[in-house]
Amino acid sequence: MSSAPRPSAPASASASASAAASAPAPAPFTADDYRARMDRAVRSAAEAGLDGVLVAPGPDLVHLTGYHPPADTERLTLLVLSVEQDPVLVVPTLEAPDAEQAAGAAALTLRDWTDGKDPYAVTAPLLDSNGRFAVSDNTWAMHLLALQQALPSTSYVSLTAALPMLRAVKDPAELARLEAAGAAADATYEEILRVRFSGRRETEVAAELAHLLTQFGHEQVDFTVVGSGPNGANPHHEAGERVIERGDTVVLDFGGLKHGYGSDTSRTVHVGDGPSAEEQRVHDVVREAQQAAFEAVRPGIACQDVDRVARAVITEAGYGDRFIHRTGHGIGVTTHEPPYMIEGERQPLVPGMCFSIEPGIYLPGRFGVRIEDIVTVTQDGGRRLNTTAREMAVVG
């Protein structure tokens, strides 16, 4: 066994936590912000040879208009963007008052329809009858099929496939929100190092992570992975009833939304006196891979190159077949979105892109290690939005 001493909680933890909890909320997005986003979507569609963009309720609608319908129902809600007209949001009459209150409402026209009427008869005149449109990925099939029936000469493509960069490049106001979310996740990690792990169920530690994320300003907690011992070899392990033991290596992966933008960070800790030589070696390999991938970030390289760099380090160390997922994913109004750091993704990195770098090694039945930061692309490299120590901390 290696004899790494158990570190005390960082001296700055309380200050970091206080700063994360008390940081002022950013100024709200304005109608002009949303107008600019919709204009950019229309331009991007035209450059891709499309006649417009159709956006159903979901993250794309929130990003483009600030509107989140009060309920996820079968009633048609659809944003219609095209070069031929100003933006139009088709909504059920009973939800129109909520749509009128959206931050981006002043930048679009509302068209409502009442129950008992045909919503597609309201929508069809807004579309070029021979047009080709990008459709948000989570559009209900029943709505798309009904539009095709009403306008049989139209055609449709996936929004992510046609316009993968629509939400990928963040403006300064979005970056500020992602930085705040990252700082809150960092404060959460610093505080969780203070709690007892040994003798407690994974679900108990996961509940503390969720509580801390909320305490530090998250309005939504998306996940709190606590993978102890052999459970750490499952990258998306759901925290369960396993009691954490001294000698366990524990993968922590947690995040959610703060000010509407995502956090997502992973660290691996050891419970007890210190990791074994093998556990420390695996952790060192993952840390080296994560650092190498971060240092590779710069404008112009392909997303797949970030994955290749991390994977090369792990493969050279003899664990290539135990790195079983992509190196990263984009983040914004959702915690997982394009672009993806994965083989085959040739999209070049662009300043303002934000994504995770999270290599891992997973040894079935034994333990796993993952280290993850959110990174944004700058004019000449990359910048981490998570800054907590990446060495393996030892906890009680």
C-alpha positions in Angstrom: 0.0 0.0 0.0 1.2 3.5 -0.7 1.2 5.8 2.3 -0.3 9.0 0.9 -1.5 11.0 3.9 -5.1 12.0 4.1 -5.4 15.7 3.1 -7.4 17.9 5.2 -10.2 19.8 3.5 -8.6 22.7 1.5 -8.1 25.8 3.6 -9.9 27.8 0.9 -12.9 25.5 0.8 -15.1 27.6 3.1 -14.2 30.8 1.1 -14.9 29.0 -2.2 -18.2 27.7 -0.9 -19.1 31.1 0.4 -18.2 32.8 -2.8 -20.2 30.2 -4.9 -23.2 30.6 -2.7 -23.2 34.4 -2.5 -22.2 35.2 -6.1 -24.8 37.6 -7.6 -27.1 36.2 -10.3 -26.2 37.3 -13.8 -28.3 39.8 -15.7 -31.2 38.1 -17.5 -31.0 37.5 -21.2 -32.9 40.1 -23.1 -35.3 39.9 -26.1 -32.4 41.2 -28.2 -30.2 38.3 -27.1 -32.9 35.9 -28.2 -33.5 37.8 -31.4 -29.8 37.5 -32.2 -29.9 33.7 -31.6 -32.9 33.2 -33.8 -31.3 35.3 -36.6 -28.1 33.2 -36.3 -30.2 30.0 -36.6 -31.9 31.3 -39.7 -28.6 32.3 -41.3 -27.1 28.9 -40.4 -30.0 27.1 -41.9 -29.7 29.1 -45.2 -26.0 28.4 -45.3 -26.8 24.7 -45.0 -29.3 24.8 -47.9 -32.4 24.7 -45.7 -35.5 26.8 -45.8 -35.9 27.1 -42.0 -35.8 25.6 -38.6 -38.7 24.0 -36.6 -38.2 23.9 -32.9 -40.4 21.9 -30.4 -40.4 22.3 -26.6 -37.0 21.4 -25.2 -33.5 22.8 -24.8 -33.4 24.3 -28.3 -36.6 26.3 -27.6 -35.3 27.5 -24.3 -32.0 28.6 -25.9 -33.7 30.4 -28.8 -36.7 32.0 -27.0 -36.3 31.6 -23.3 -39.7 29.8 -23.3 -40.2 26.6 -21.4 -43.9 25.4 -21.7 -45.6 24.8 -18.4 -46.3 21.2 -19.3 -45.0 18.6 -21.7 -48.3 17.7 -23.5 -49.5 16.4 -26.8 -50.6 19.9 -27.8 -48.5 21.3 -30.6 -46.0 24.1 -29.6 -43.6 24.9 -32.4 -41.2 27.8 -33.2 -41.0 28.4 -36.9 -37.9 30.2 -38.2 -37.4 30.9 -41.9 -35.8 33.5 -44.2 -39.2 34.5 -45.5 -40.7 35.8 -42.3 -40.1 36.9 -38.7 -40.0 34.2 -36.0 -43.4 32.7 -35.2 -44.3 30.6 -32.1 -47.3 28.4 -32.5 -48.8 27.7 -29.1 -52.1 26.3 -27.6 -54.4 29.2 -26.6 -54.5 28.0 -23.0 -50.6 28.4 -22.8 -50.4 31.6 -24.7 -50.2 33.8 -21.5 -47.2 31.8 -20.3 -45.5 32.2 -23.8 -46.2 35.9 -23.7 -44.1 36.1 -20.5 -41.0 34.5 -22.0 -37.9 36.6 -22.1 -37.7 36.3 -25.9 -41.4 36.9 -26.6 -40.9 40.4 -27.8 -38.7 39.1 -30.6 -41.3 36.8 -32.1 -45.0 36.6 -33.1 -47.4 34.3 -31.3 -50.0 32.3 -33.2 -52.4 30.4 -30.9 -54.8 27.6 -31.6 -57.7 26.4 -29.5 -58.7 22.8 -28.6 -61.0 21.4 -31.2 -59.2 23.2 -34.0 -56.4 21.8 -36.3 -53.0 23.1 -35.1 -51.4 22.0 -38.4 -53.8 24.2 -40.3 -52.4 27.1 -38.3 -48.8 26.0 -38.8 -48.8 24.9 -42.5 -49.2 28.4 -44.0 -46.0 29.4 -42.1 -43.9 26.9 -44.0 -42.7 26.8 -47.6 -44.8 24.1 -49.1 -41.8 22.7 -50.9 -39.3 23.5 -48.2 -36.6 21.5 -46.4 -36.4 22.2 -42.7 -34.2 21.2 -39.8 -36.4 19.9 -36.9 -35.3 19.8 -33.3 -34.4 16.3 -32.3 -37.1 15.9 -29.6 -40.0 16.9 -31.8 -42.9 14.4 -31.3 -43.3 12.0 -34.3 -47.1 12.7 -34.3 -46.5 16.4 -35.0 -43.9 15.9 -37.7 -46.0 13.2 -39.4 -49.0 15.5 -39.3 -47.0 18.3 -40.9 -45.8 16.0 -43.6 -49.4 15.0 -44.3 -50.5 18.6 -44.5 -47.5 19.6 -46.7 -46.5 16.4 -48.6 -43.7 18.2 -50.6 -41.8 19.3 -47.5 -38.8 17.4 -46.2 -37.1 17.4 -42.8 -33.7 16.7 -41.3 -32.4 16.4 -37.7 -31.4 19.7 -36.2 -28.3 18.2 -34.6 -27.2 16.6 -37.9 -27.9 19.7 -40.0 -26.8 22.4 -37.6 -24.6 20.8 -34.9 -23.0 24.2 -34.0 -26.3 25.9 -33.3 -25.8 25.9 -29.5 -22.1 24.9 -29.4 -20.4 28.3 -29.4 -21.2 30.3 -26.2 -21.3 34.1 -26.0 -19.8 35.9 -23.0 -23.0 35.9 -21.1 -23.4 32.2 -21.5 -19.8 31.6 -20.6 -20.4 33.6 -17.4 -23.2 31.2 -16.4 -21.1 28.1 -17.2 -18.3 29.5 -15.1 -20.7 30.1 -12.2 -22.1 26.6 -12.5 -18.5 25.2 -12.6 -17.5 27.2 -9.5 -20.6 25.8 -7.6 -19.6 22.2 -8.6 -16.1 22.9 -7.4 -17.4 24.2 -4.1 -19.5 21.1 -3.8 -16.5 18.8 -4.3 -14.4 20.7 -1.7 -17.2 20.4 0.8 -17.9 16.7 0.1 -14.2 15.9 1.0 -15.1 17.0 4.6 -17.8 14.4 5.0 -17.4 10.8 6.2 -17.6 8.1 3.5 -16.7 4.9 5.3 -19.7 3.0 6.7 -22.3 5.0 4.7 -24.4 4.0 1.8 -23.6 5.4 -1.7 -27.1 7.0 -1.6 -26.3 8.9 1.5 -23.2 10.5 -0.1 -25.2 11.1 -3.3 -27.9 12.9 -1.3 -25.2 15.2 0.3 -23.8 16.0 -3.2 -27.3 17.0 -4.4 -27.9 19.1 -1.3 -24.6 20.9 -1.8 -25.2 21.6 -5.4 -28.5 23.1 -4.5 -26.9 25.0 -1.6 -24.4 26.5 -4.0 -27.1 27.8 -6.4 -28.2 24.9 -8.7 -31.9 25.0 -9.5 -31.7 21.5 -11.0 -29.6 18.5 -10.0 -29.2 16.1 -13.0 -27.0 13.4 -11.6 -25.0 12.4 -8.5 -22.9 9.3 -9.4 -21.2 7.7 -6.4 -19.5 4.5 -7.5 -17.7 2.8 -4.7 -15.3 -0.2 -5.0 -16.5 -2.5 -7.8 -19.4 -0.1 -8.6 -16.8 2.4 -9.8 -16.1 0.2 -12.8 -19.6 1.1 -14.1 -19.2 4.7 -15.6 -22.9 5.6 -15.1 -23.5 3.7 -11.9 -26.7 4.8 -10.1 -25.9 5.3 -6.4 -27.2 2.3 -4.5 -27.4 0.7 -1.1 -23.8 -0.6 -1.1 -22.0 0.5 2.1 -18.7 2.3 1.3 -15.8 0.6 3.0 -12.3 1.6 4.0 -10.0 0.7 1.2 -12.6 1.6 -1.5 -11.8 3.8 -4.5 -14.9 6.0 -5.2 -15.8 7.7 -8.4 -17.8 10.9 -7.9 -19.6 12.5 -10.9 -22.2 15.2 -10.4 -23.8 18.2 -12.0 -26.9 20.0 -13.0 -28.1 23.5 -13.9 -27.3 26.9 -12.3 -28.8 30.0 -13.9 -30.0 27.6 -16.6 -26.5 26.4 -17.6 -24.8 23.1 -16.8 -22.1 21.9 -14.5 -20.5 18.4 -14.7 -17.4 17.3 -12.9 -15.8 14.0 -11.8 -13.2 13.2 -9.3 -12.0 9.9 -7.8 -11.2 9.6 -4.1 -9.9 6.9 -1.9 -11.4 5.9 1.5 -9.0 5.1 4.3 -5.2 5.3 4.6 -4.4 5.6 1.0 -4.7 3.8 -2.4 -2.8 0.7 -3.4 0.1 1.0 -5.8 -2.1 -0.2 -8.6 -5.0 2.2 -7.7 -2.5 5.1 -7.6 -1.0 4.1 -10.9 -4.4 3.9 -12.7 -5.3 7.3 -11.2 -2.0 8.7 -12.4 -2.6 7.4 -16.0 -6.1 8.9 -16.1 -4.8 12.2 -14.8 -2.0 12.2 -17.4 -4.5 11.5 -20.1 -6.9 14.2 -18.9 -4.0 16.7 -18.8 -2.7 15.7 -22.2 -6.2 16.1 -23.8 -6.6 19.5 -22.2 -3.2 20.7 -23.5 -4.3 19.6 -27.0 -7.3 22.0 -27.0 -6.9 24.8 -29.4 -8.9 26.3 -32.3 -8.9 24.4 -35.5 -8.2 20.9 -34.2 -10.9 18.3 -34.7 -13.0 17.1 -31.8 -11.8 13.6 -32.4 -8.2 14.7 -31.8 -9.0 15.5 -28.2 -10.3 11.9 -27.8 -7.3 10.5 -29.6 -4.8 12.2 -27.4 -6.5 11.0 -24.2 -6.9 7.5 -25.6 -3.3 7.3 -26.7 -2.0 7.9 -23.1 -4.3 5.2 -21.7 -3.6 2.7 -24.4 0.2 3.2 -24.1 -0.2 2.4 -20.3 -1.9 -0.9 -21.2 -5.5 0.0 -20.3 -6.9 0.9 -23.8 -9.6 -1.7 -23.7 -10.8 -0.4 -20.3 -11.5 3.2 -21.5 -15.0 2.4 -22.7 -16.6 5.8 -23.5 -16.0 9.0 -25.4 -13.6 11.6 -23.9 -16.2 14.3 -23.7 -19.4 16.0 -24.6 -20.6 19.6 -25.0 -22.5 21.4 -22.3 -24.8 24.4 -22.2 -28.5 24.6 -21.4 -28.2 20.9 -21.0 -25.5 18.9 -19.4 -24.9 16.8 -22.5 -25.1 18.3 -26.0 -23.0 18.6 -29.1 -20.1 18.7 -29.8 -18.8 15.3 -28.8 -15.1 14.4 -28.3 -15.2 11.1 -30.0 -13.5 9.3 -32.9 -15.2 10.3 -36.2 -16.2 13.8 -35.1 -14.3 16.0 -37.4 -15.9 19.3 -36.4 -13.0 21.8 -35.7 -12.9 23.4 -32.2 -13.9 27.0 -32.2 -13.4 29.7 -29.5 -16.4 29.7 -27.2 -17.1 26.0 -27.4 -17.5 24.3 -24.0 -17.2 20.6 -23.4 -16.0 18.0 -20.9 -12.7 16.2 -20.9 -13.3 13.0 -18.8 -11.1 10.0 -19.6 -11.5 7.0 -17.4 -10.3 3.5 -16.7 -12.7 0.8 -15.5 -11.6 -2.6 -14.1 -14.7 -4.8 -13.8 -15.3 -6.2 -10.3 -12.6 -4.1 -8.8 -12.6 -0.3 -9.2 -12.8 2.6 -11.6 -11.2 6.0 -12.0 -12.5 9.1 -13.9 -11.4 12.7 -13.8 -13.5 15.4 -15.5 -13.4 19.1 -16.1 -15.4 21.4 -18.3 -13.2 23.3 -20.7 -13.8 26.2 -23.0 -11.9 26.9 -26.2 -10.0 30.3 -26.2 -8.3 32.1 -29.0 -5.1 30.2 -28.4 -5.9 27.1 -26.4 -8.3 26.1 -23.7 -9.4 27.2 -20.2 -10.7 24.9 -17.5 -14.0 25.9 -15.8 -13.3 23.4 -13.0 -10.2 24.1 -10.9 -10.3 21.7 -8.0 -7.2 19.4 -7.4 -7.0 16.5 -9.7 -4.8 14.4 -7.4 -6.6 11.5 -5.7 -7.9 12.8 -2.4 -8.1 10.5 0.6 -11.3 10.7 2.7 -12.5 9.1 5.9 
